[in-house]
Amino acid sequence: MSKNAAQIKVGLIGTQFMGKAHSNAYMKLPHFFDLSANPVLQAVCGRNEANLNKLKNQFNWVGGETNWQNLVNRKDIDLIDISTPNDLHYPIAIEGAKNGKHLLCEKPMALNTDEAFSMYEAAEKAGVVHMMIFNYRFVPAIALLKKMISEGKIGEIRHFNAVYYQDWLVDPEFPYLWRHDSKTSGSGAHGDMNAHIIDLARFLVGEFEAVNGEQKTYIKDRKKPDGSGFGKVTTDDATAFMARFQNGAMGSFLATRMATGRKNFLRFELFGSEGAAVFNLERMNELQYFSREDEGDIQGYRTILVTETSQPFIDAWWPPGHIIGWEHTFIHQFKILMEGISKKEKVSPDFYDGFRCQQVLDAVEHSAKSEKWEKIEPVDRIK
Ligand SMILES: NC(=O)c1ccc[n+]([C@@H]2O[C@H](COP(=O)([O-])OP(=O)(O)OC[C@H]3O[C@@H](n4cnc5c(N)ncnc54)[C@H](O)[C@@H]3O)[C@@H](O)[C@H]2O)c1
């Protein structure tokens, strides 16, 4: 940990799943990476006081708030971390930008493209650093693949096929949550899981041109956890779509919470003119790679164990072969964010990436209704 590093005071909103994952990342980051600015766990916010105090004590947050407006208005906060249900991303980001706070936002960015663009515009106008959490870009094997693509090892990409499977909605007794209500969540499996693989496609392949989708909700009512009856499910359990990219590549995508037996199964295959690659989150330290340059008799997919210190992010961790896990993706992403804030530089992925991802999400939903291909309007970055 660098003693001369500046301090970036973080205000985190959300105390549950992502609240814990982000707290863990802020806590560990300065112990492994030598940074020009270290995060300070200044204040955490959640409505439920018991949950708030639990997280606050678990990770030694200095302060706590039960009202997000209070947090966003505090003078002693530099960075607002938005880890709440999706309907709050927009109001918190707008208020945060007004107060000159740097912004970190969980995916999906917003409830719709208009909100997402307004958030991007507000952050740019305020001149703050803004970042979207698309943490899978920071898996070392995926960062390595990005480098291999830029070096021409895959060639012209023709296909990107991705699935993201979970099974927690197979159980009809699974209760009604904010994730089942389009007013709080926007969409279901689509915004939650397709957002990740759409972003990976933009990262590795390029911009989308058009999409054609199908959405399904299999269980239409679920029991409310407070015993007050049933809630109407207004979000998708599963969304599949085909895609055409601007560079001519074809894509297929399926996100479902109805994938019996699959817990958090994210897998993609990418085929190019010179090579191909396969990634599976359950084997996240590995990248499968096929090169057309290999000699005929020994040609075949090889498995690269991405744990060498020369490979992305690994030099901060353990000797080769000592694998890392899912939580490290957030630590890697936060490293980029801290450096960006301290050097007053733009970071990637940012709110533009969140907005472009949201455009694809919305176009798929429109297509599922229109039963037609829907185009994604090309929009440049704000200059
Ligand atoms: N990057 C990832 O891999 C990943 C994984 C899961 C969730 N997410 C995203 O993270 C966000 C949060 O998801 P989660 O799974 O942590 O949800 P969660 O339900 O576990 O937690 C939501 C939190 O928001 C807080 N909250 C709700 N309303 C609030 C309000 N009015 N004021 C203050 N706090 C409020 C709740 O108290 C709770 O602490 C979502 O946008 C979700 O899509 C990202």
The ligand as an ORCA input file, in Angstrom:
! r2SCAN-3c Opt
* xyz 0 1
  N     -21.910     -6.733    -11.822
  C     -22.575     -7.823    -11.452
  O     -22.123     -8.941    -11.700
  C     -23.898     -7.701    -10.749
  C     -24.438     -8.791    -10.058
  C     -25.637     -8.609     -9.364
  C     -26.294     -7.387     -9.400
  N     -25.768     -6.370    -10.121
  C     -26.447     -5.048    -10.186
  O     -26.221     -4.367     -8.948
  C     -27.382     -3.612     -8.572
  C     -27.823     -4.063     -7.178
  O     -28.128     -5.442     -7.238
  P     -28.007     -6.381     -5.931
  O     -28.013     -7.781     -6.433
  O     -26.923     -5.921     -5.039
  O     -29.432     -6.065     -5.273
  P     -29.899     -6.407     -3.800
  O     -31.373     -6.535     -3.843
  O     -29.071     -7.508     -3.237
  O     -29.515     -5.048     -2.993
  C     -30.111     -3.823     -3.312
  C     -29.672     -2.796     -2.293
  O     -30.216     -1.526     -2.617
  C     -30.694     -0.906     -1.450
  N     -31.759      0.037     -1.736
  C     -32.949     -0.213     -2.357
  N     -33.688      0.922     -2.378
  C     -32.943      1.886     -1.780
  C     -33.152      3.256     -1.475
  N     -34.288      3.879     -1.812
  N     -32.185      3.938     -0.835
  C     -31.022      3.327     -0.495
  N     -30.765      2.031     -0.745
  C     -31.715      1.324     -1.374
  C     -31.204     -2.060     -0.611
  O     -31.252     -1.630      0.753
  C     -30.128     -3.103     -0.865
  O     -29.059     -2.899      0.019
  C     -28.411     -3.859     -9.659
  O     -28.345     -2.803    -10.583
  C     -27.968     -5.157    -10.324
  O     -28.339     -5.260    -11.677
  C     -24.579     -6.501    -10.771
*
